[in-house]
Each structure stands twice: as C-alpha cells, then as structure tokens.
C-alpha cells in the first residue's frame, strides 16, 4: 500500500485505513469486507438476543422473530454494495442464518438444507435472487421504470442490478 503524506500548513494529517460515512464503513481499498463483518456481528448479536431472551421456545415464534428483526440487517448489506460480493462475504452472511437455525430447539442434528426445508426458509442468497427477479418482473410489466443495458466499462458497473438481470451469469 502506498502511503500518502498529506499536510496542511506544515501539519501532517493522519492517514486512515477506513472511515464510517452514513453508517457504512469504507476501507481504503473500497472493499466491503469490514462493513460486512460489522453488520454480521450485529446480526449475530440480535439473533442471540432473540434466542436467549424470548420466553417462548416455540420454533415458529423464534423464526418469525429472526425474519422480522435479524434478516433485514443482512438484506441491507446487499443494498450498500450492489456489486457482487465475494464468496467469503456471502458465507459470512449466510452463517448468521445457519447458526440461528442450528440453535433452535430440536434442529441441532439436521443439516442446514434440511433445516431450511423444514422451517420453509430460503437461503439468504436465494432470497437475494428472488428479490432481483421480483424487481425484474415489475420493470417488465411497467410497474417501475424500464431497464436498459448500457455498456459497462468497469466490473463494479457490470454487477449493478440493471446489468445483472438482463443476462445473468449463472
């Protein structure tokens, strides 16, 4: 990493590796890893609070609490970073739901896919794809503005919603 010495009137300004702006942590290399780690830690805390302090041990109520209070924290990450997330980041995000469902009463012995199937929950990545498809439906049927695919010169732009849904790379 190059070190930039910036000074004003002979006073050297401190160099930061990251800063927080509008609630989003921005690193010097513009990668979302630090912010994602913070949001995932917060989501784990909220999930633990729901499991620990909910008086009811009813699985349906606990899952509903997760869906209402924790999952939105994980969905917000996607709106902050419209480009593709790294596999490591996706696994971190998915780990919140994986850990929560494993800690539900009677679900410890099931594998993650079986737990999701029994609880009728989609994986968070599948949920993101589903949200993209709903938005595409709204665009195609004129509920919202029409899509146009422009030439994307950067990989960041190539991963925007309008670029992703017209020709998915799956």
C-alpha positions in Angstrom: 0.0 0.0 0.0 1.3 3.4 -0.9 1.5 5.9 2.0 0.3 9.4 1.2 1.7 12.2 3.3 -0.8 15.0 3.3 -0.2 18.1 5.2 -1.9 21.5 5.7 0.2 24.5 6.7 3.0 22.1 7.6 0.8 19.9 9.9 0.7 16.3 8.8 -2.8 14.9 8.6 -3.4 11.4 9.9 -3.9 8.5 7.4 -6.9 6.3 8.0 -7.3 2.8 6.6 -11.1 3.1 6.9 -13.8 5.5 7.9 -17.5 5.5 8.5 -19.8 7.6 6.4 -23.6 7.5 6.6 -23.3 4.3 8.7 -21.2 2.5 6.1 -17.6 1.5 6.8 -15.5 2.4 3.8 -12.0 0.9 3.6 -9.0 2.4 1.8 -9.3 -0.2 -0.9 -13.1 0.2 -1.2 -13.8 -3.4 -0.4 -16.9 -4.2 1.7 -15.3 -6.8 4.0 -15.0 -4.6 7.1 -18.6 -3.3 6.8 -20.0 -6.8 6.2 -18.1 -8.1 9.2 -19.6 -5.4 11.4 -23.1 -6.0 10.1 -22.8 -9.8 10.5 -21.5 -9.3 14.1 -24.6 -7.1 14.8 -26.9 -9.7 13.2 -25.4 -12.5 15.4 -26.0 -10.3 18.5 -29.6 -9.7 17.5 -30.1 -13.4 16.8 -28.6 -14.4 20.1 -30.8 -11.9 21.9 -33.9 -13.5 20.3 -32.8 -17.0 21.3 -31.7 -16.1 24.8 -34.4 -13.8 26.0 -37.5 -15.0 24.2 -39.7 -16.6 26.8 -41.4 -18.9 24.3 -39.4 -21.8 22.9 -41.9 -22.2 20.1 -39.8 -22.6 16.9 -42.4 -20.7 14.7 -42.2 -17.7 17.0 -38.4 -17.7 17.1 -38.2 -18.0 13.3 -40.7 -15.1 12.9 -38.6 -13.0 15.3 -35.5 -13.8 13.2 -37.3 -12.9 10.0 -38.6 -9.6 11.4 -35.6 -8.4 13.4 -32.4 -10.1 12.1 -32.8 -10.8 8.4 -33.4 -7.2 7.4 -29.9 -6.4 8.8 -28.5 -8.9 6.4 -30.6 -7.7 3.5 -29.3 -4.1 4.0 -25.8 -5.3 3.2 -26.9 -6.0 -0.4 -28.2 -2.5 -0.9 -25.0 -1.0 0.3 -22.9 -3.0 -2.1 -24.7 -3.5 -5.4 -21.7 -5.3 -6.9 -21.0 -9.0 -6.4 -20.0 -10.0 -3.0 -17.0 -12.2 -2.5 -17.7 -15.9 -1.7 -16.2 -15.3 1.8 -18.6 -12.4 2.4 -21.6 -14.5 1.2 -20.6 -17.3 3.6 -20.3 -14.9 6.5 -23.8 -13.5 5.8 -25.3 -17.0 5.4 -23.6 -18.2 8.6 -25.9 -16.0 10.7 -29.0 -17.9 9.5 -27.1 -21.2 9.6 -26.1 -20.7 13.2 -29.6 -19.4 14.3 -31.4 -22.4 12.8 -29.0 -24.8 14.3 -29.6 -23.4 17.8 -33.4 -23.8 17.5 -34.9 -26.5 19.8 -34.7 -29.9 18.1 -32.8 -28.8 15.0 -29.2 -29.4 16.0 -28.9 -32.8 14.3 -30.3 -31.6 10.9 -28.0 -30.3 8.1 -28.6 -26.7 7.0 -30.6 -27.5 3.9 -32.9 -29.8 5.8 -33.4 -27.1 8.5 -34.3 -24.6 5.8 -36.7 -27.0 4.2 -38.4 -27.9 7.5 -38.7 -24.2 8.5 -39.7 -23.2 5.0 -36.9 -20.5 4.8 -34.9 -19.7 1.7 -31.2 -19.3 1.9 -30.2 -15.7 2.0 -28.5 -15.9 -1.4 -31.7 -17.4 -2.9 -33.7 -14.7 -1.3 -31.5 -12.1 -2.9 -32.0 -13.7 -6.3 -35.8 -13.8 -5.7 -35.8 -10.1 -4.8 -33.9 -9.4 -8.1 -36.5 -11.4 -10.1 -39.4 -9.5 -8.5 -37.8 -6.2 -9.4 -37.3 -7.5 -13.0 -41.0 -8.5 -13.1 -42.0 -5.1 -12.0 -39.8 -3.5 -14.7 -41.0 -5.8 -17.5 -44.7 -5.2 -16.7 -44.3 -1.4 -16.4 -44.8 -1.2 -12.6 -41.5 0.7 -12.4 -39.2 2.2 -14.9 -37.8 0.2 -17.9 -34.4 -1.4 -18.0 -31.7 -0.6 -20.5 -28.4 -2.3 -20.6 -25.6 0.2 -21.2 -22.0 -0.7 -21.9 -20.3 -1.3 -18.6 -16.6 -0.4 -18.6 -15.9 -1.4 -15.0 -16.5 -4.6 -13.2 -18.3 -2.6 -10.5 -20.8 -1.3 -13.0 -21.2 -4.8 -14.6 -22.6 -6.1 -11.3 -25.3 -3.4 -10.9 -28.9 -4.7 -10.8 -29.7 -3.5 -14.3 -26.7 -5.3 -15.7 -27.1 -8.5 -13.7 -30.7 -9.3 -14.5 -30.7 -8.8 -18.3 -28.1 -11.6 -18.8 -27.4 -13.4 -15.5 -24.0 -15.2 -15.2 -25.4 -18.3 -13.5 
